[in-house]
């Protein structure tokens, strides 16, 4: 239904080309091919399943083109994975995808109340990060960080209702986070 609505919007504004990509949930779904076939048959769209590094790259390109900062790291926490892109001088120079996502952690650990297991798993995944992904400027991409930022905006009574470009000092908000 969501894809059908997006297609209607795209057609109403006379979009010439539509590229539909799928990420972690479809990459790992046991019924991936069946799902993609149904969408092709019912909506007439081909969906390209992209890997985590490409997903991170797309998020990095969006940030590099839309924000005023030239350097930093993007973080996109999704349901199944977390992607990071290192941006230097408005160019994506490196990417990584971690198997850390909100739904993945919930299903693997939190549904079983295994907090210790979750912490161990998270630490193991974070060890995959190279030191170059440690940066003083972090760009939040995607729904998880957007929702967190909106909560912080509300908490500090931010006067604008515009999330794009909103910044905050993580150290000042860490207790809330």
NORZI-V725329 format. One record per residue. N is the residue number from 1. SS is DSSP state (H for helix, E for strand, - for the rest). BURIAL is + if it has 16 or more other C-alpha atoms within 10 Angstrom, else -. Layout:
# NORZI-V725329
n=N ss=SS burial=BURIAL
n=N ss=SS burial=BURIAL
This chain:
# NORZI-V725329
n=1 ss=- burial=-
n=2 ss=H burial=-
n=3 ss=H burial=-
n=4 ss=H burial=-
n=5 ss=H burial=-
n=6 ss=H burial=-
n=7 ss=H burial=-
n=8 ss=H burial=-
n=9 ss=H burial=-
n=10 ss=H burial=-
n=11 ss=H burial=-
n=12 ss=H burial=-
n=13 ss=- burial=-
n=14 ss=- burial=-
n=15 ss=- burial=-
n=16 ss=- burial=-
n=17 ss=- burial=-
n=18 ss=- burial=-
n=19 ss=- burial=-
n=20 ss=E burial=-
n=21 ss=E burial=-
n=22 ss=E burial=-
n=23 ss=- burial=+
n=24 ss=H burial=+
n=25 ss=H burial=+
n=26 ss=H burial=+
n=27 ss=H burial=+
n=28 ss=H burial=-
n=29 ss=- burial=-
n=30 ss=- burial=-
n=31 ss=- burial=-
n=32 ss=H burial=-
n=33 ss=H burial=-
n=34 ss=H burial=-
n=35 ss=H burial=-
n=36 ss=H burial=+
n=37 ss=H burial=-
n=38 ss=H burial=-
n=39 ss=H burial=-
n=40 ss=H burial=-
n=41 ss=H burial=-
n=42 ss=H burial=-
n=43 ss=H burial=-
n=44 ss=- burial=-
n=45 ss=- burial=+
n=46 ss=- burial=-
n=47 ss=E burial=-
n=48 ss=E burial=-
n=49 ss=E burial=+
n=50 ss=- burial=-
n=51 ss=- burial=-
n=52 ss=H burial=+
n=53 ss=H burial=+
n=54 ss=H burial=+
n=55 ss=H burial=+
n=56 ss=H burial=+
n=57 ss=H burial=+
n=58 ss=H burial=+
n=59 ss=H burial=+
n=60 ss=H burial=+
n=61 ss=H burial=+
n=62 ss=H burial=-
n=63 ss=H burial=+
n=64 ss=H burial=+
n=65 ss=H burial=-
n=66 ss=H burial=-
n=67 ss=- burial=-
n=68 ss=- burial=-
n=69 ss=- burial=+
n=70 ss=- burial=-
n=71 ss=- burial=+
n=72 ss=E burial=+
n=73 ss=E burial=+
n=74 ss=E burial=+
n=75 ss=E burial=+
n=76 ss=E burial=+
n=77 ss=E burial=+
n=78 ss=- burial=+
n=79 ss=- burial=+
n=80 ss=- burial=+
n=81 ss=- burial=+
n=82 ss=E burial=+
n=83 ss=E burial=+
n=84 ss=E burial=+
n=85 ss=E burial=+
n=86 ss=E burial=+
n=87 ss=E burial=+
n=88 ss=E burial=-
n=89 ss=- burial=-
n=90 ss=- burial=+
n=91 ss=E burial=+
n=92 ss=E burial=+
n=93 ss=E burial=-
n=94 ss=E burial=+
n=95 ss=E burial=+
n=96 ss=E burial=+
n=97 ss=E burial=+
n=98 ss=E burial=+
n=99 ss=- burial=+
n=100 ss=- burial=+
n=101 ss=- burial=+
n=102 ss=H burial=+
n=103 ss=H burial=-
n=104 ss=H burial=+
n=105 ss=H burial=+
n=106 ss=H burial=+
n=107 ss=H burial=-
n=108 ss=H burial=-
n=109 ss=- burial=+
n=110 ss=H burial=+
n=111 ss=H burial=-
n=112 ss=H burial=-
n=113 ss=- burial=-
n=114 ss=- burial=-
n=115 ss=H burial=-
n=116 ss=H burial=-
n=117 ss=H burial=-
n=118 ss=H burial=+
n=119 ss=H burial=-
n=120 ss=H burial=-
n=121 ss=H burial=+
n=122 ss=H burial=+
n=123 ss=H burial=-
n=124 ss=H burial=-
n=125 ss=H burial=-
n=126 ss=H burial=-
n=127 ss=- burial=-
n=128 ss=- burial=-
n=129 ss=- burial=-
n=130 ss=- burial=-
n=131 ss=H burial=-
n=132 ss=H burial=-
n=133 ss=H burial=+
n=134 ss=- burial=-
n=135 ss=- burial=-
n=136 ss=- burial=-
n=137 ss=- burial=-
n=138 ss=E burial=+
n=139 ss=E burial=+
n=140 ss=E burial=+
n=141 ss=E burial=+
n=142 ss=- burial=-
n=143 ss=H burial=-
n=144 ss=H burial=+
n=145 ss=H burial=+
n=146 ss=H burial=+
n=147 ss=H burial=-
n=148 ss=H burial=-
n=149 ss=H burial=+
n=150 ss=H burial=-
n=151 ss=H burial=-
n=152 ss=H burial=+
n=153 ss=H burial=+
n=154 ss=H burial=-
n=155 ss=H burial=-
n=156 ss=- burial=-
n=157 ss=- burial=-
n=158 ss=- burial=-
n=159 ss=- burial=-
n=160 ss=- burial=-
n=161 ss=- burial=-
n=162 ss=- burial=-
n=163 ss=- burial=-
n=164 ss=- burial=-
n=165 ss=- burial=-
n=166 ss=- burial=-
n=167 ss=- burial=-
n=168 ss=- burial=-
n=169 ss=- burial=-
n=170 ss=H burial=-
n=171 ss=H burial=-
n=172 ss=H burial=-
n=173 ss=H burial=-
n=174 ss=- burial=-
n=175 ss=- burial=-
n=176 ss=- burial=-
n=177 ss=- burial=-
